[in-house]
Amino acid sequence: MRKIAIIGVGQAGLILPAHLQDLMVAMAENPEIIQDYLQGFNHPPSLSPWFFEPEAAKNYLAQKNAMPSIHCKTVLAV
């Protein structure tokens, strides 16, 4: 069983690791990637390793020709 660490929680909520932010942006831009992600609900092993490991996510996005056009950055307003 794989353990996933929560990186941190700020005022705005959960702060996602950079590779998950990249995947979320790519999902919004590429329907094939969101399809792969949703397939993980039916078959969770299909998410591994590309959803859980930063290097695997980078390789997955390169394979899908879907490097995000922007890199999300969390900004907290005080």
N, C-alpha and C positions, 0 to 999 in steps of 0.2 A: 504494500500500500504506500502510495506516494504522499509525503507530507508537504503542504504548501504553507509558506510563511507569509503572514500579512506584513507588508513593508512598513506601513505606518498609517495612522488615522489623524487627519487634521480637521480643522473647522468645517471644511467643505465635504468631509466624508473620507472614504477610503482612497488612499493614494496608490494607484496601480504602478507596478514596475514598468519600465520603459518599453520592454518587449510586448507587454499586454496593451499598452497605449498604441503602439505601432499596429498591432493586430486589429484593434478596434477601429482605427482610422481606415485600414485596408478593407475591413468588412464593409464599411460605409461606402467605399469606392468600387468594390469588386464583388458582385453577387456570388461568384464561385467560392469565395472565402467564407462568406456568411453561411453558405450551404454546407461547407465542410464543418463549420462550427456547430450549426444546428444538428448535423448528423451525429455529433458527439453526444447529444441527449439520448439518441436511440442506441448508440454504440460508443460508450465512453472511451474505450481503448483507442478509438480513432483519433482522439485529441492528443495522444502521446506520440512523440515527445514535442511536437511543434507548438503546442499551446503552453506547455509548462517550462520549457527550457529556452533561455534567451538565444543561444546560438542556433538551436533547431528552428526557432521562430524566424530568425533572420534567413536561414536557408530555405524555409518554406515560402516566405514572401518572395525571395529571389526566384524560386522555382515557378511561382505563380505570376511572375513579372508584376508584382504589386507592392513595390516599395512605397510606403506612404508619402504623399506629396508634401505633408507637413509633419512636424514633430510636435506633439502635444506637450504642453508644459503647464503644470498646475500653478495657479496664482491665487493666493489667499488674500482676501481683503479683510482688513482689521478695522 
